[in-house]
Amino acid sequence: MNILIYFAKRFVAGENLEDAIKATRILNKNDIKTTLDFLGEHTLIKKEVSKNIEQYKKLIRSINILKLNSNISLKLSSLGIDISKKYCLKNLSYLVKYASKYKVAVTIDMEGSKYTTTTINFYKKLHKKYPNLEIAIQANLKRSYKDILSLIKRKANIRLVKGAYKESSKISYLKKEDTNKNYIYLLIKLIKSKGFIAIATHDQKIIEKAKNYFKKYNVKKYRYEFQMLYGIRRNLQIELADKSFPIRVYVPYGKKWLHYFYRRIRERKENLFFVLKYLFRS
Ligand SMILES: Cc1cc2nc3c(=O)[nH]c(=O)nc-3n(C[C@H](O)[C@H](O)[C@H](O)COP(=O)(O)OP(=O)(O)OC[C@H]3O[C@@H](n4cnc5c(N)ncnc54)[C@H](O)[C@@H]3O)c2cc1C
């Protein structure tokens, strides 16, 4: 496990709030904003959910008091969606209201497809009252085109991602080329709408295409930002910031880093080989 922690540190700021603050300060110094995620998913015990909420409240106050250039990201499964939808919506509404009091924006991460409809419904319920709210939409899901059409009608703020969860061929594109094609298709739809767009990818080809579209359609910088994950394509993050492109890095922290870490390892076989090579050598 200790060896895994060593590797996880590439993708996770640390186990405590102080680690997340430290990582944010370093990134902010380089003109890179952050979105802070307190790790923990599929929480099945109400006491644990309450702890997650308390941690998020502490995080929100810290961002405000320390004037960090940051917002927060959260998962419905850390707020009790697996316990009950009603309970989860109550928790989400409470946190979003709390964050708005401290002028901290919130993004709802998108998890596996069994949560997609509920996540979008919750977003629609809260977005009217809290226009800063953002939602992640996954380009690998075939339904995302329709979801985006219904969201852009509401001037939603959308973080467009490729999708990190394994889904069936019935509902998702399995080939990378198809997901990439859909990503661009959805991106153009978003550009032609009025909401805020977060281009959350490390894919340089997509980033270059997005830059060209922003120029072609005269999309002002306040309407978009690039987003990347902590520890991935760090040079590209700095390069975009140096060229004055708006950029935000997703910084996860907390003791429950294992699920997040596995998703990052699975995404790129080089990561897996690197870990295995090290494990067999030691
Ligand atoms: C800010 C942000 C928020 C996200 N939120 C969500 C969410 O809410 N729901 C969701 O399902 N997914 C989310 N994701 C993850 C996303 O869906 C992808 O799984 C992830 O970003 C990898 O895809 P990619 O777009 O970078 O493209 P890829 O084609 O996977 O990668 C492009 C290039 O990026 C680099 N790269 C990508 N991943 C890794 C890695 N793990 N290790 C090292 N290098 C890598 C490599 O150089 C690779 O060639 C988020 C991603 C970002 C950046």
The ligand as an SDF file (V2000), in Angstrom:
LIG
                    3D

 53 58  0  0  0  0  0  0  0  0999 V2000
  -10.8390   18.6770  -15.0780 C   0  0  0  0  0  0  0  0  0  0  0  0
  -11.3350   17.2960  -15.3740 C   0  0  0  0  0  0  0  0  0  0  0  0
  -12.4930   16.8560  -14.7690 C   0  0  0  0  0  0  0  0  0  0  0  0
  -12.9850   15.5780  -15.0510 C   0  0  0  0  0  0  0  0  0  0  0  0
  -14.2030   15.1920  -14.5360 N   0  0  0  0  0  0  0  0  0  0  0  0
  -14.7350   14.0110  -14.9360 C   0  0  0  0  0  0  0  0  0  0  0  0
  -16.0560   13.6440  -14.5720 C   0  0  0  0  0  0  0  0  0  0  0  0
  -16.7590   14.3650  -13.8690 O   0  0  0  0  0  0  0  0  0  0  0  0
  -16.5350   12.4430  -15.0030 N   0  0  0  0  0  0  0  0  0  0  0  0
  -15.7930   11.6030  -15.8180 C   0  0  0  0  0  0  0  0  0  0  0  0
  -16.2790   10.5470  -16.2010 O   0  0  0  0  0  0  0  0  0  0  0  0
  -14.5310   11.9470  -16.1620 N   0  0  0  0  0  0  0  0  0  0  0  0
  -13.9920   13.1040  -15.7590 C   0  0  0  0  0  0  0  0  0  0  0  0
  -12.7170   13.4430  -16.1570 N   0  0  0  0  0  0  0  0  0  0  0  0
  -11.8430   12.4120  -16.7800 C   0  0  0  0  0  0  0  0  0  0  0  0
  -12.0510   12.3040  -18.2730 C   0  0  0  0  0  0  0  0  0  0  0  0
  -13.3140   11.7540  -18.5510 O   0  0  0  0  0  0  0  0  0  0  0  0
  -10.9680   11.4100  -18.9000 C   0  0  0  0  0  0  0  0  0  0  0  0
  -11.0920   10.1390  -18.3590 O   0  0  0  0  0  0  0  0  0  0  0  0
   -9.5400   11.9040  -18.7030 C   0  0  0  0  0  0  0  0  0  0  0  0
   -9.4700   13.2820  -18.7930 O   0  0  0  0  0  0  0  0  0  0  0  0
   -8.5830   11.3090  -19.7630 C   0  0  0  0  0  0  0  0  0  0  0  0
   -9.0130   11.6570  -21.0340 O   0  0  0  0  0  0  0  0  0  0  0  0
   -8.3910   12.8350  -21.9450 P   0  0  0  0  0  0  0  0  0  0  0  0
   -9.4990   13.7140  -22.3400 O   0  0  0  0  0  0  0  0  0  0  0  0
   -7.2910   13.5060  -21.2510 O   0  0  0  0  0  0  0  0  0  0  0  0
   -7.9310   12.1160  -23.2720 O   0  0  0  0  0  0  0  0  0  0  0  0
   -7.0070   10.8420  -23.5350 P   0  0  0  0  0  0  0  0  0  0  0  0
   -7.1950   10.5400  -24.9810 O   0  0  0  0  0  0  0  0  0  0  0  0
   -7.2940    9.7720  -22.5540 O   0  0  0  0  0  0  0  0  0  0  0  0
   -5.5620   11.3860  -23.2560 O   0  0  0  0  0  0  0  0  0  0  0  0
   -4.9240   12.3800  -24.0460 C   0  0  0  0  0  0  0  0  0  0  0  0
   -3.4860   12.5140  -23.5550 C   0  0  0  0  0  0  0  0  0  0  0  0
   -3.4840   13.0070  -22.2160 O   0  0  0  0  0  0  0  0  0  0  0  0
   -2.5300   12.3470  -21.4060 C   0  0  0  0  0  0  0  0  0  0  0  0
   -3.2360   11.5490  -20.3600 N   0  0  0  0  0  0  0  0  0  0  0  0
   -4.5620   11.3240  -20.2740 C   0  0  0  0  0  0  0  0  0  0  0  0
   -4.8630   10.6010  -19.1790 N   0  0  0  0  0  0  0  0  0  0  0  0
   -3.6900   10.3480  -18.5730 C   0  0  0  0  0  0  0  0  0  0  0  0
   -3.3280    9.6520  -17.3830 C   0  0  0  0  0  0  0  0  0  0  0  0
   -4.2380    9.0570  -16.6190 N   0  0  0  0  0  0  0  0  0  0  0  0
   -2.0180    9.5940  -17.0450 N   0  0  0  0  0  0  0  0  0  0  0  0
   -1.0850   10.2000  -17.7950 C   0  0  0  0  0  0  0  0  0  0  0  0
   -1.3590   10.8800  -18.9330 N   0  0  0  0  0  0  0  0  0  0  0  0
   -2.6360   10.9540  -19.3130 C   0  0  0  0  0  0  0  0  0  0  0  0
   -1.7480   11.4850  -22.3460 C   0  0  0  0  0  0  0  0  0  0  0  0
   -0.6680   12.2330  -22.8410 O   0  0  0  0  0  0  0  0  0  0  0  0
   -2.7280   11.1710  -23.4540 C   0  0  0  0  0  0  0  0  0  0  0  0
   -2.1130   10.8460  -24.6600 O   0  0  0  0  0  0  0  0  0  0  0  0
  -12.2400   14.7170  -15.9230 C   0  0  0  0  0  0  0  0  0  0  0  0
  -11.0870   15.1830  -16.5370 C   0  0  0  0  0  0  0  0  0  0  0  0
  -10.6430   16.4530  -16.2960 C   0  0  0  0  0  0  0  0  0  0  0  0
   -9.4100   16.9210  -17.0090 C   0  0  0  0  0  0  0  0  0  0  0  0
  1  2  1  0
  2  3  1  0
  2 52  2  0
  3  4  2  0
  4  5  1  0
  4 50  1  0
  5  6  2  0
  6  7  1  0
  6 13  1  0
  7  8  2  0
  7  9  1  0
  9 10  1  0
 10 11  2  0
 10 12  1  0
 12 13  2  0
 13 14  1  0
 14 15  1  0
 14 50  1  0
 15 16  1  0
 16 17  1  0
 16 18  1  0
 18 19  1  0
 18 20  1  0
 20 21  1  0
 20 22  1  0
 22 23  1  0
 23 24  1  0
 24 25  2  0
 24 26  1  0
 24 27  1  0
 27 28  1  0
 28 29  2  0
 28 30  1  0
 28 31  1  0
 31 32  1  0
 32 33  1  0
 33 34  1  0
 33 48  1  0
 34 35  1  0
 35 36  1  0
 35 46  1  0
 36 37  1  0
 36 45  1  0
 37 38  2  0
 38 39  1  0
 39 40  1  0
 39 45  2  0
 40 41  1  0
 40 42  2  0
 42 43  1  0
 43 44  2  0
 44 45  1  0
 46 47  1  0
 46 48  1  0
 48 49  1  0
 50 51  2  0
 51 52  1  0
 52 53  1  0
M  END
$$$$
